[in-house]
Amino acid sequence: MGGLILLPISEVVFRNLFHIVIPGATPFALNLTLWVGLLGAAIAAREGKLLTLATAEFLPKGIVENTGHVITAFIGTTVATLFVIGGIEFVQVLHQSHEEIALGVELWMLTLVIPFAFALIGLRLIWRASPLWVGRALAALGIVLGWWMATHAEGIAGGSLWPWMIGLLIGAIFGAPIFALLGGVALVGLISQGMQPVLAVTWAHEELSSPSAGLATIPLFTLAGFLLAEGRSPERLLRMLRAWVGWIPGGTAIAAIVLCAFFTLFTGGSGVTILALGGLLLPAMVKEGYRERFSIGLLTSSGSLGLLFPLSVPLILYALVVSAAGVPIQMEDLFIGGLLPGIVMLGLVSIFGTREALKMKVERLPFRWREAWESAWDAKWEVMLPLVVIIALLGGFAKTGELAPVAALFALIIQRFVHRDLPTNADVVRVIGDCVSLVGGVLLILCVAIGLTRYFVLIQIPDQMIAWTQAHVHSREMFLLFLNIFLLLVGTVMDIFSAIVVVAPLLLSLAGLYEIDPVHLGVIFVANLELGYLHPPLGLNLLLASVRFKKPVLEVMWATLPMLGILALGVLLITYWEWLTLGLLRMTGYGG
């Protein structure tokens, strides 16, 4: 992660001061991102944090749950083994080509991480499958099956896919890692077409190592959010927000909403916001007179706000995925397009907070210039983070892909050396470990989903979807309604990163039929998935809020329902009033 930050920063410094280009800086940074992603996924596998579908949360405890762990580990190990074999073949091909990056470093040396990381993931899935050696031995049979599939592809080619797909579906129900489900479908499909696992690895490396990919923005912006969530940054920001808006009816609720949106902006709605801020914000709201049930609902819903604002990680991921699918899209366009829709979603929840404050006669905080100034001065470094990034971009000091290292380095400096909220280097390493375990799960899914997308194109799934839609959906308005319903259901069972990687490429061609701008589609996409975090019974934020606030999931669900309804109205407004997304863009000359 240090190299991932310092290489682009050094490039910026040398380019601006000395007009010198560092040899191999860009390809080295791209391959370091691959190392961070895959080794981060290995950390996530060790700690049981690989992203899964939410269905496993509702399986009965005891023998069913224990059996499910073995089944999911078996499936995950099978897929990981196939990627190990494909990765080894890929490294061998590169070794024979002797392609050099710079300074005598050949490309094959950096791609060794692919088979190594997938081997680690498989072994750790086996170890976590069961506390009993019998369970681990059964899970380890996935190594045998994966090896057999790779070496006997001719026995699978041309055969029925249904037995394999049913096995993967069972794994999905039991909570198999999402990378195993997506990668499993892709690899089985390719093998059935007479192709080898190395093809999926080759496709993934081609797209992820493209200089235009901008992949490093995901782990680095996420790291900035993780660093700020540590220590007293949330307290400083909350104090400042309450000092400036506490005199408004519902001021503390508004402050809590804005604070949650600020942190979710960087972490991608991963639940970090609720886990990091819930213990601070819930007591503050209850103390001022807000009902506990209302406060839980407000904070749970606010944990998914902020995803539409500039620098949002899901917006960045959408731009990367869509561009890889053949529709070039600028991150800046998405940032501008999401600004007004983001304000709408934030405003709707804030209005509800104001209504609650008036209903409960919550006392307002008097506005005091001294407190406002002191609190702003105390939080100046946190407030400066987005300003520094914007100045670096608009001032021409850094390119779009170099903004994330600027944000991560700035957050690291203020937390480690200015505020000293991270007093030791060990604390920094701990936070980076937490960050890469989340990011690793996301980038792992991105790696395997590229093969799935290519396989879908190979068997003409997008063409079939277009034909079906043209035959059954005859108006743009009806398509948008179906799109919202579909995305809401997707967001209920899948995390936002997986949904973007898998579903966005498939919807692009459909949206083109109804002349939906790709930026507008991206905003609709993220807004619906933002809502999916709250959708009962499997919404991720419902489950995390239940853990954080120590309340039953059903109680959190009922507390959140009013917010869900309000945000659903916001999503419909964003969907059907295209100007909210494209108005500001067209004022700046956007021609999409």
Backbone torsions as a table, in degrees:
resi	resn	phi	psi	omega
1	MET	NA	-34.2	176.9
2	GLY	-61.9	-45.0	177.4
3	GLY	-64.0	-36.4	-179.7
4	LEU	-65.4	-30.2	177.2
5	ILE	-82.5	-47.8	-168.8
6	LEU	-76.6	-31.0	-179.9
7	LEU	-61.7	-53.3	178.5
8	PRO	-65.3	-37.0	178.4
9	ILE	-62.7	-43.2	177.6
10	SER	-62.4	-39.0	177.3
11	GLU	-60.8	-43.1	178.8
12	VAL	-61.9	-47.1	-177.3
13	VAL	-63.7	-49.7	-177.4
14	PHE	-66.5	-35.3	179.9
15	ARG	-68.5	-41.9	-175.9
16	ASN	-79.4	-34.5	-175.6
17	LEU	-93.3	-37.5	-172.4
18	PHE	-120.9	-3.3	-178.9
19	HIS	57.2	39.6	-179.4
20	ILE	-115.5	139.3	176.1
21	VAL	-103.6	129.3	179.2
22	ILE	-76.1	125.5	-178.3
23	PRO	-60.7	125.3	174.4
24	GLY	72.1	12.8	-176.2
25	ALA	-59.6	-46.1	-177.3
26	THR	-66.8	-52.4	179.0
27	PRO	-63.6	-34.3	176.7
28	PHE	-62.6	-43.6	-179.6
29	ALA	-64.3	-40.0	179.9
30	LEU	-64.4	-42.2	179.6
31	ASN	-72.6	-30.8	173.3
32	LEU	-63.7	-35.9	176.4
33	THR	-61.4	-40.9	177.6
34	LEU	-61.8	-41.2	177.7
35	TRP	-63.8	-46.4	179.2
36	VAL	-59.0	-44.5	-177.2
37	GLY	-65.3	-50.5	-174.5
38	LEU	-73.8	-40.1	177.1
39	LEU	-72.2	-30.8	172.5
40	GLY	-63.6	-36.6	176.4
41	ALA	-65.8	-35.5	176.8
42	ALA	-65.3	-38.2	175.2
43	ILE	-63.5	-43.9	179.6
44	ALA	-61.8	-38.6	177.8
45	ALA	-65.3	-38.9	178.8
46	ARG	-62.4	-38.0	-175.4
47	GLU	-96.1	5.2	180.0
48	GLY	68.7	32.5	-176.3
49	LYS	-111.6	12.5	175.2
50	LEU	-63.7	139.9	-176.2
51	LEU	-66.3	134.4	179.6
52	THR	-132.2	168.2	170.3
53	LEU	-70.8	155.7	-174.7
54	ALA	-79.8	-4.9	-174.4
55	THR	-61.7	-31.7	-176.2
56	ALA	-63.9	-21.8	-178.2
57	GLU	-63.8	-21.3	-173.8
58	PHE	-108.5	12.2	175.8
59	LEU	-80.0	148.4	179.0
60	PRO	-60.8	143.6	176.7
61	LYS	-74.3	165.9	177.3
62	GLY	97.0	-134.8	-171.4
63	ILE	-65.8	-34.7	179.4
64	VAL	-64.8	-46.8	-179.8
65	GLU	-64.2	-43.4	-178.8
66	ASN	-64.5	-41.6	176.8
67	THR	-63.1	-40.7	179.1
68	GLY	-60.6	-38.6	179.1
69	HIS	-62.3	-40.7	179.7
70	VAL	-67.8	-43.2	-179.2
71	ILE	-62.3	-46.6	-177.5
72	THR	-67.1	-36.3	177.0
73	ALA	-66.7	-39.0	177.6
74	PHE	-60.1	-46.3	-179.7
75	ILE	-66.5	-45.7	179.6
76	GLY	-61.4	-40.0	-179.9
77	THR	-67.9	-38.2	177.4
78	THR	-59.1	-49.3	-178.8
79	VAL	-66.3	-42.6	179.0
80	ALA	-60.6	-39.5	179.1
81	THR	-62.9	-41.4	177.6
82	LEU	-60.9	-39.8	178.4
83	PHE	-71.8	-31.4	174.5
84	VAL	-62.0	-48.1	-178.9
85	ILE	-64.4	-44.0	177.4
86	GLY	-63.8	-37.8	178.9
87	GLY	-66.0	-40.0	178.5
88	ILE	-63.1	-44.5	178.4
89	GLU	-62.6	-38.5	179.8
90	PHE	-64.8	-44.2	178.3
91	VAL	-62.5	-40.0	179.9
92	GLN	-62.7	-41.3	178.9
93	VAL	-63.1	-44.8	179.8
94	LEU	-66.2	-35.1	179.6
95	HIS	-63.0	-37.6	179.9
96	GLN	-72.0	-26.7	-178.6
97	SER	-80.2	-22.2	-179.6
98	HIS	55.6	36.0	179.0
99	GLU	-71.7	125.3	-177.1
100	GLU	-102.4	137.5	176.1
101	ILE	-83.1	-60.8	178.2
102	ALA	-176.2	158.3	173.7
103	LEU	56.5	30.1	177.8
104	GLY	82.0	2.0	179.5
105	VAL	-87.7	121.8	179.2
106	GLU	-91.4	153.3	-173.6
107	LEU	-61.8	-35.7	-176.1
108	TRP	-61.9	-29.7	-179.3
109	MET	-63.4	-38.6	-178.1
110	LEU	-79.5	-24.7	-179.7
111	THR	-85.0	-2.7	174.4
112	LEU	-58.0	-23.7	-178.2
113	VAL	-63.7	-24.3	-176.1
114	ILE	-64.5	-60.5	178.9
115	PRO	-65.0	-35.4	-178.4
116	PHE	-62.7	-47.2	-177.2
117	ALA	-67.7	-41.8	179.3
118	PHE	-66.4	-33.5	175.0
119	ALA	-64.3	-43.7	176.8
120	LEU	-59.7	-44.3	-179.2
121	ILE	-60.7	-46.1	179.8
122	GLY	-61.1	-45.5	-179.3
123	LEU	-63.5	-38.5	-178.9
124	ARG	-73.2	-31.4	173.8
125	LEU	-64.4	-40.4	177.7
126	ILE	-62.5	-45.8	-176.9
127	TRP	-63.6	-36.6	-178.2
128	ARG	-85.9	-4.1	-175.4
129	ALA	-62.8	-34.6	-175.0
130	SER	-165.9	151.0	172.9
131	PRO	-76.1	-10.7	-179.0
132	LEU	-98.6	142.9	-179.8
133	TRP	-66.0	-26.8	177.6
134	VAL	-63.8	-45.7	178.7
135	GLY	-62.8	-40.8	179.2
136	ARG	-66.4	-37.5	179.2
137	ALA	-64.7	-40.7	177.8
138	LEU	-64.2	-42.0	178.4
139	ALA	-64.2	-35.7	-178.6
140	ALA	-66.9	-17.0	175.8
141	LEU	-62.1	-17.3	175.5
142	GLY	-61.3	-30.7	176.4
143	ILE	-63.0	-43.3	179.9
144	VAL	-63.6	-46.6	-178.6
145	LEU	-64.3	-43.1	179.1
146	GLY	-61.7	-44.2	177.8
147	TRP	-61.9	-42.1	-179.9
148	TRP	-64.2	-41.9	179.9
149	MET	-63.1	-40.1	-178.2
150	ALA	-71.9	-33.7	-175.8
151	THR	-94.8	-10.2	178.8
152	HIS	-127.0	44.1	-177.7
153	ALA	-60.2	-31.5	-179.0
154	GLU	-64.1	-24.8	178.0
155	GLY	-77.2	-17.7	179.7
156	ILE	-98.4	-33.2	-175.9
157	ALA	-56.7	131.7	178.6
158	GLY	82.5	-7.8	-179.8
159	GLY	-83.7	177.7	-179.5
160	SER	-73.0	139.2	178.0
161	LEU	-87.8	-15.7	-171.2
162	TRP	-58.8	-44.2	178.9
163	PRO	-58.9	-39.9	179.4
164	TRP	-67.2	-41.8	-178.1
165	MET	-68.3	-36.4	177.3
166	ILE	-64.4	-40.9	177.1
167	GLY	-61.1	-41.9	178.3
168	LEU	-67.6	-35.8	178.2
169	LEU	-64.6	-42.2	176.6
170	ILE	-60.9	-42.5	177.3
171	GLY	-60.6	-38.9	179.0
172	ALA	-62.3	-41.9	-179.4
173	ILE	-64.3	-37.8	-179.1
174	PHE	-81.2	-6.8	176.2
175	GLY	97.3	34.0	176.2
176	ALA	-63.8	149.7	177.6
177	PRO	-55.6	142.2	-177.2
178	ILE	-62.2	-33.8	179.6
179	PHE	-61.0	-35.3	-179.1
180	ALA	-70.0	-36.8	-179.7
181	LEU	-69.1	-49.0	-178.2
182	LEU	-68.4	-46.9	179.2
183	GLY	-64.5	-36.0	178.6
184	GLY	-62.8	-45.7	178.5
185	VAL	-61.8	-44.7	-178.8
186	ALA	-63.1	-47.8	-175.0
187	LEU	-69.8	-43.5	178.0
188	VAL	-62.2	-41.4	179.3
189	GLY	-63.3	-43.4	-179.9
190	LEU	-66.4	-43.3	179.3
191	ILE	-63.0	-37.7	178.5
192	SER	-65.2	-22.0	177.2
193	GLN	-91.6	7.8	178.3
194	GLY	84.4	18.6	-178.3
195	MET	-107.3	167.4	-175.4
196	GLN	-106.2	156.1	179.3
197	PRO	-58.0	-26.5	-179.0
198	VAL	-59.9	-26.0	-179.1
199	LEU	-64.1	-41.8	178.9
200	ALA	-63.7	-39.4	178.3
201	VAL	-66.0	-41.7	179.9
202	THR	-62.1	-46.9	179.2
203	TRP	-58.7	-46.1	-177.6
204	ALA	-61.6	-45.3	-178.7
205	HIS	-66.6	-37.3	178.3
206	GLU	-57.4	-48.5	-175.1
207	GLU	-76.6	-39.9	-175.5
208	LEU	-76.6	-22.6	-179.6
209	SER	-95.3	7.0	177.3
210	SER	-69.4	133.6	179.9
211	PRO	-58.4	-24.8	-179.1
212	SER	-84.8	-3.8	-174.5
213	ALA	-66.8	-39.4	-179.9
214	GLY	65.9	30.3	-172.8
215	LEU	-64.8	-29.7	-175.6
216	ALA	-66.2	-16.6	179.5
217	THR	-62.5	-31.1	-175.7
218	ILE	-67.1	-56.0	-179.7
219	PRO	-66.2	-30.9	-174.3
220	LEU	-78.2	-41.5	174.8
221	PHE	-64.7	-37.9	177.6
222	THR	-64.2	-39.8	177.8
223	LEU	-61.6	-40.5	177.4
224	ALA	-57.9	-42.9	178.3
225	GLY	-65.5	-42.1	179.3
226	PHE	-63.5	-41.9	-179.9
227	LEU	-63.1	-42.4	-179.2
228	LEU	-69.8	-29.4	-179.2
229	ALA	-71.3	-16.0	178.4
230	GLU	-81.5	155.2	173.2
231	GLY	69.3	-140.3	-170.2
232	ARG	-107.1	12.4	177.7
233	SER	-58.2	-45.2	177.1
234	PRO	-59.3	-38.9	179.5
235	GLU	-65.2	-42.1	-179.8
236	ARG	-64.0	-43.1	-179.6
237	LEU	-68.0	-39.6	178.5
238	LEU	-64.0	-42.8	177.8
239	ARG	-59.3	-44.5	-179.7
240	MET	-64.3	-45.9	-178.2
241	LEU	-64.1	-40.6	178.5
242	ARG	-67.0	-36.2	179.3
243	ALA	-65.2	-34.2	-175.8
244	TRP	-90.6	-29.6	-177.3
245	VAL	-121.4	2.1	-177.5
246	GLY	-63.8	-21.2	-179.5
247	TRP	-77.5	-15.1	177.6
248	ILE	-78.2	144.5	172.6
249	PRO	-55.1	125.2	-176.6
250	GLY	79.4	21.6	-174.7
251	GLY	-59.1	-43.4	-179.5
252	THR	-67.3	-37.9	176.7
253	ALA	-62.6	-43.7	178.4
254	ILE	-63.1	-42.1	178.1
255	ALA	-60.0	-42.6	179.7
256	ALA	-64.7	-40.2	-179.7
257	ILE	-63.8	-47.3	-179.4
258	VAL	-64.2	-40.4	-180.0
259	LEU	-63.5	-44.1	178.1
260	CYS	-61.9	-42.7	-179.9
261	ALA	-62.2	-38.2	-179.3
262	PHE	-61.5	-43.7	-177.7
263	PHE	-77.1	-36.4	179.2
264	THR	-65.3	-30.2	178.3
265	LEU	-50.5	-42.5	-176.6
266	PHE	-90.0	-37.4	-172.9
267	THR	-84.9	-9.6	175.5
268	GLY	77.5	24.8	177.5
269	GLY	67.8	27.0	-174.9
270	SER	-75.6	-0.9	-176.1
271	GLY	97.8	-9.5	178.2
272	VAL	-59.3	-38.0	-178.4
273	THR	-59.1	-50.0	-178.9
274	ILE	-63.9	-44.7	-177.6
275	LEU	-67.2	-36.6	-175.9
276	ALA	-81.8	-35.7	-172.4
277	LEU	-105.8	-15.8	-175.3
278	GLY	-57.5	-43.3	-179.1
279	GLY	-67.0	-22.6	178.3
280	LEU	-87.0	-43.3	-169.5
281	LEU	-83.9	-37.0	-177.7
282	LEU	-62.0	-49.8	177.9
283	PRO	-61.2	-35.7	-179.6
284	ALA	-64.0	-41.0	-178.7
285	MET	-72.3	-43.6	-179.9
286	VAL	-63.2	-39.4	-179.8
287	LYS	-61.1	-33.5	-178.1
288	GLU	-83.5	-8.0	175.6
289	GLY	116.7	1.3	175.5
290	TYR	-75.8	143.1	177.8
291	ARG	-64.5	143.5	-178.5
292	GLU	-61.4	-43.1	-178.0
293	ARG	-62.9	-44.1	177.8
294	PHE	-61.9	-43.2	-177.4
295	SER	-62.9	-41.4	178.5
296	ILE	-62.7	-44.4	178.8
297	GLY	-63.3	-42.1	-179.2
298	LEU	-65.0	-46.5	-177.6
299	LEU	-69.6	-35.3	177.4
300	THR	-63.8	-43.5	179.2
301	SER	-71.7	-35.9	-179.8
302	SER	-68.1	-21.5	178.4
303	GLY	-65.2	-12.6	177.2
304	SER	-110.4	0.5	178.0
305	LEU	-78.8	161.5	176.7
306	GLY	98.2	-8.4	-174.7
307	LEU	-73.2	-13.0	-177.8
308	LEU	-98.1	-1.6	-176.6
309	PHE	-86.9	159.6	179.6
310	PRO	-53.3	143.1	-178.5
311	LEU	79.2	4.5	179.3
312	SER	-60.8	130.6	-179.9
313	VAL	-62.0	-44.4	176.9
314	PRO	-60.2	-36.8	176.5
315	LEU	-64.6	-40.3	177.8
316	ILE	-62.7	-45.6	-179.9
317	LEU	-62.5	-40.9	177.5
318	TYR	-59.3	-44.5	179.4
319	ALA	-61.0	-41.9	-179.8
320	LEU	-64.5	-45.8	-176.2
321	VAL	-67.5	-44.4	-178.3
322	VAL	-66.6	-40.8	178.3
323	SER	-63.6	-39.6	177.9
324	ALA	-65.0	-26.8	-179.8
325	ALA	-84.2	2.9	175.0
326	GLY	101.1	8.8	177.6
327	VAL	-119.2	90.2	-177.4
328	PRO	-59.1	132.1	-178.4
329	ILE	-144.1	136.2	-177.9
330	GLN	-87.8	136.5	177.6
331	MET	-59.5	-37.6	-178.9
332	GLU	-59.9	-37.5	178.6
333	ASP	-63.7	-41.3	177.7
334	LEU	-66.0	-39.5	179.8
335	PHE	-62.4	-44.8	179.2
336	ILE	-69.7	-41.3	-178.8
337	GLY	-64.4	-32.0	-177.8
338	GLY	-84.7	-8.5	-172.4
339	LEU	-63.5	-56.6	-178.8
340	LEU	-65.9	-43.9	174.6
341	PRO	-57.6	-38.3	177.6
342	GLY	-63.1	-41.6	178.1
343	ILE	-64.3	-38.2	178.5
344	VAL	-60.6	-48.4	-178.9
345	MET	-63.4	-41.5	178.9
346	LEU	-65.0	-41.9	-178.9
347	GLY	-65.5	-38.7	-178.8
348	LEU	-63.3	-44.1	178.8
349	VAL	-68.6	-35.6	178.3
350	SER	-64.3	-39.9	177.4
351	ILE	-60.9	-40.4	179.1
352	PHE	-66.0	-37.4	176.1
353	GLY	-63.9	-39.4	177.3
354	THR	-64.8	-40.5	178.3
355	ARG	-60.4	-43.7	179.6
356	GLU	-63.3	-41.4	-179.4
357	ALA	-63.6	-41.0	178.7
358	LEU	-68.0	-39.4	-179.2
359	LYS	-65.3	-41.7	-177.0
360	MET	-91.2	1.5	-179.4
361	LYS	54.4	46.4	178.0
362	VAL	-67.8	132.0	-177.5
363	GLU	-71.1	135.4	178.7
364	ARG	-82.2	151.7	175.4
365	LEU	-85.4	131.2	178.1
366	PRO	-67.2	140.9	179.2
367	PHE	-80.4	126.0	178.6
368	ARG	-127.7	121.7	-177.4
369	TRP	-58.5	-38.2	-177.6
370	ARG	-63.1	-47.1	179.8
371	GLU	-66.1	-39.9	179.9
372	ALA	-61.5	-44.9	-179.2
373	TRP	-67.5	-45.8	-177.8
374	GLU	-64.7	-40.3	-179.7
375	SER	-67.8	-38.5	178.4
376	ALA	-66.3	-39.5	178.6
377	TRP	-66.0	-37.7	179.9
378	ASP	-66.3	-32.9	-177.0
379	ALA	-102.4	15.3	-172.4
380	LYS	-59.9	-36.8	-176.4
381	TRP	-69.4	-39.7	177.5
382	GLU	-64.6	-41.2	-179.6
383	VAL	-66.1	-31.3	-177.3
384	MET	-72.6	-18.6	-175.3
385	LEU	-55.6	-58.2	178.7
386	PRO	-63.4	-30.8	179.1
387	LEU	-66.0	-41.8	178.7
388	VAL	-61.5	-42.8	-179.9
389	VAL	-63.3	-45.8	-178.9
390	ILE	-64.6	-42.0	179.0
391	ILE	-63.7	-40.6	178.9
392	ALA	-61.2	-36.6	-179.5
393	LEU	-76.4	-54.4	-175.2
394	LEU	-68.4	-29.7	178.8
395	GLY	-78.3	-5.0	179.1
396	GLY	77.8	11.4	-178.9
397	PHE	-77.8	-29.8	-177.7
398	ALA	-138.9	147.2	175.0
399	LYS	-81.7	169.9	-177.3
400	THR	-56.0	-44.3	-178.5
401	GLY	-69.7	-10.8	-179.5
402	GLU	-100.8	2.5	-178.2
403	LEU	-73.4	-36.5	-177.9
404	ALA	-62.2	-44.8	175.2
405	PRO	-60.0	-36.5	177.4
406	VAL	-61.1	-46.4	-179.2
407	ALA	-63.9	-44.5	-177.7
408	ALA	-65.7	-43.2	-179.5
409	LEU	-66.1	-40.8	179.4
410	PHE	-62.6	-46.0	179.1
411	ALA	-62.8	-39.1	179.4
412	LEU	-64.2	-43.6	-178.3
413	ILE	-64.1	-45.9	-176.0
414	ILE	-70.5	-32.9	-178.0
415	GLN	-81.7	-32.4	-176.8
416	ARG	-90.4	-38.8	-170.1
417	PHE	-114.8	-25.6	-178.9
418	VAL	-90.0	-64.5	178.9
419	HIS	-81.5	-25.4	-176.2
420	ARG	58.0	35.7	172.0
421	ASP	-68.0	-23.4	171.7
422	LEU	-110.2	89.2	-168.6
423	PRO	-71.3	-20.1	-177.5
424	THR	-130.6	162.1	176.0
425	ASN	-65.2	-29.0	177.4
426	ALA	-62.7	-35.9	176.9
427	ASP	-65.7	-38.8	177.8
428	VAL	-63.1	-44.7	179.6
429	VAL	-62.1	-39.7	178.7
430	ARG	-61.6	-45.6	-179.6
431	VAL	-65.1	-42.1	178.3
432	ILE	-63.0	-38.1	176.8
433	GLY	-61.9	-43.4	177.1
434	ASP	-62.0	-39.4	-178.5
435	CYS	-66.2	-49.6	-174.5
436	VAL	-71.2	-23.0	175.9
437	SER	-68.4	-34.5	174.4
438	LEU	-73.5	-50.8	-177.1
439	VAL	-62.7	-37.1	179.6
440	GLY	-59.3	-42.2	177.4
441	GLY	-61.6	-37.4	-179.8
442	VAL	-69.8	-49.7	-177.3
443	LEU	-68.7	-29.7	175.5
444	LEU	-62.7	-44.1	177.9
445	ILE	-63.1	-41.1	178.6
446	LEU	-60.5	-41.7	179.7
447	CYS	-59.5	-51.8	-174.4
448	VAL	-75.9	-27.5	-177.2
449	ALA	-72.0	-23.1	176.4
450	ILE	-61.7	-43.0	176.1
451	GLY	-62.6	-38.2	179.3
452	LEU	-65.0	-44.4	179.5
453	THR	-60.9	-45.5	178.7
454	ARG	-62.4	-37.4	178.9
455	TYR	-65.9	-41.8	177.9
456	PHE	-59.8	-41.2	177.8
457	VAL	-64.9	-39.4	-179.0
458	LEU	-60.1	-40.5	-178.7
459	ILE	-96.7	12.7	170.4
460	GLN	65.8	33.3	175.8
461	ILE	-60.5	-46.8	178.7
462	PRO	-58.2	-39.0	179.3
463	ASP	-64.4	-39.2	179.1
464	GLN	-67.8	-37.6	177.6
465	MET	-65.0	-40.3	178.2
466	ILE	-62.9	-45.1	-179.1
467	ALA	-62.4	-43.4	-179.2
468	TRP	-65.8	-42.9	-178.1
469	THR	-65.3	-42.3	178.9
470	GLN	-62.0	-32.6	-178.1
471	ALA	-79.0	-25.6	-171.9
472	HIS	-117.3	-22.0	-177.4
473	VAL	-116.5	113.6	-168.9
474	HIS	-109.1	3.6	178.7
475	SER	-141.0	152.4	179.5
476	ARG	-63.8	-40.6	-178.4
477	GLU	-63.2	-42.3	179.7
478	MET	-67.1	-39.0	177.9
479	PHE	-61.5	-43.5	-179.8
480	LEU	-62.8	-36.7	178.4
481	LEU	-66.2	-46.7	178.1
482	PHE	-62.3	-37.3	178.9
483	LEU	-61.2	-44.5	179.2
484	ASN	-62.4	-44.6	-179.4
485	ILE	-63.1	-44.9	-178.6
486	PHE	-63.0	-46.4	-178.4
487	LEU	-66.9	-34.3	177.5
488	LEU	-63.9	-41.3	178.1
489	LEU	-67.1	-39.7	177.8
490	VAL	-62.5	-45.0	-179.3
491	GLY	-66.6	-18.2	179.4
492	THR	-74.1	-37.7	-173.5
493	VAL	-106.1	-15.7	-178.8
494	MET	-120.8	148.6	173.1
495	ASP	-70.6	160.8	-171.4
496	ILE	-63.5	-34.4	-178.0
497	PHE	-68.7	-45.6	179.6
498	SER	-62.9	-42.3	-178.3
499	ALA	-62.3	-43.1	179.9
500	ILE	-62.4	-46.3	-175.7
501	VAL	-64.1	-40.2	-173.2
502	VAL	-86.8	-46.0	-168.2
503	VAL	-89.2	-37.1	-174.3
504	ALA	-55.2	-46.1	180.0
505	PRO	-61.6	-32.5	-178.8
506	LEU	-72.4	-30.6	-176.3
507	LEU	-85.0	-15.9	-175.9
508	LEU	-58.5	-49.3	-177.7
509	SER	-67.6	-36.0	177.4
510	LEU	-63.7	-45.2	180.0
511	ALA	-62.5	-33.7	178.3
512	GLY	-63.1	-31.3	178.1
513	LEU	-59.9	-34.0	-175.7
514	TYR	-105.7	19.4	175.0
515	GLU	54.6	42.8	175.9
516	ILE	-92.0	122.3	-178.5
517	ASP	-61.1	139.1	-178.5
518	PRO	-61.9	-29.8	175.8
519	VAL	-69.3	-43.8	177.4
520	HIS	-62.0	-41.4	177.9
521	LEU	-60.1	-41.4	179.9
522	GLY	-62.4	-41.6	179.4
523	VAL	-67.0	-43.2	176.0
524	ILE	-59.2	-43.5	-178.0
525	PHE	-58.5	-54.7	-176.0
526	VAL	-67.3	-38.1	-180.0
527	ALA	-62.3	-41.4	178.9
528	ASN	-68.5	-41.3	179.8
529	LEU	-68.8	-31.8	173.0
530	GLU	-58.8	-40.9	178.7
531	LEU	-71.1	-33.5	-179.1
532	GLY	-61.9	-25.4	176.7
533	TYR	-60.7	-21.8	-175.4
534	LEU	-107.4	-2.7	-171.4
535	HIS	-78.1	124.6	179.5
536	PRO	-72.6	153.1	0.4
537	PRO	-98.3	-0.6	-169.6
538	LEU	-108.5	3.3	-179.1
539	GLY	-53.5	129.7	-172.5
540	LEU	-59.5	-41.4	-177.7
541	ASN	-67.6	-27.4	175.3
542	LEU	-63.5	-43.3	-178.5
543	LEU	-69.0	-41.8	-179.3
544	LEU	-69.4	-38.1	178.1
545	ALA	-65.8	-35.3	177.6
546	SER	-60.9	-41.7	178.5
547	VAL	-68.8	-45.5	-173.6
548	ARG	-68.2	-41.5	-176.0
549	PHE	-94.8	-0.1	178.0
550	LYS	56.2	48.9	178.2
551	LYS	-126.3	151.5	176.4
552	PRO	-60.5	148.3	-179.2
553	VAL	-57.4	-38.8	-178.8
554	LEU	-62.4	-40.0	178.7
555	GLU	-65.5	-42.2	177.4
556	VAL	-64.4	-38.9	-179.8
557	MET	-60.8	-47.4	179.6
558	TRP	-65.8	-35.9	178.8
559	ALA	-66.4	-27.9	-174.3
560	THR	-92.7	-17.0	-174.8
561	LEU	-54.2	-44.5	178.5
562	PRO	-59.1	-40.1	178.5
563	MET	-65.9	-37.2	179.1
564	LEU	-60.8	-43.7	178.7
565	GLY	-63.4	-42.9	-179.6
566	ILE	-64.6	-45.1	-179.2
567	LEU	-69.1	-29.8	175.8
568	ALA	-63.3	-39.3	175.2
569	LEU	-62.2	-40.5	177.7
570	GLY	-61.8	-41.1	179.2
571	VAL	-62.9	-43.1	178.3
572	LEU	-63.4	-39.1	178.4
573	LEU	-63.3	-44.7	178.8
574	ILE	-63.6	-38.5	-176.6
575	THR	-66.8	-48.2	-171.0
576	TYR	-93.9	-15.9	175.9
577	TRP	-105.0	85.3	-174.4
578	GLU	-59.8	-28.2	-176.9
579	TRP	-60.0	-31.8	179.1
580	LEU	-54.5	-38.3	-179.3
581	THR	-86.1	-44.3	-169.4
582	LEU	-99.9	-9.6	-176.8
583	GLY	-58.7	-55.3	-179.5
584	LEU	-63.5	-36.6	180.0
585	LEU	-63.6	-43.3	-178.6
586	ARG	-68.2	-28.8	175.7
587	MET	-66.2	-25.9	-179.6
588	THR	-95.2	8.3	175.9
589	GLY	93.8	14.9	179.7
590	TYR	-65.6	132.9	-177.0
591	GLY	-117.6	19.9	-177.5
592	GLY	-70.7	NA	NA
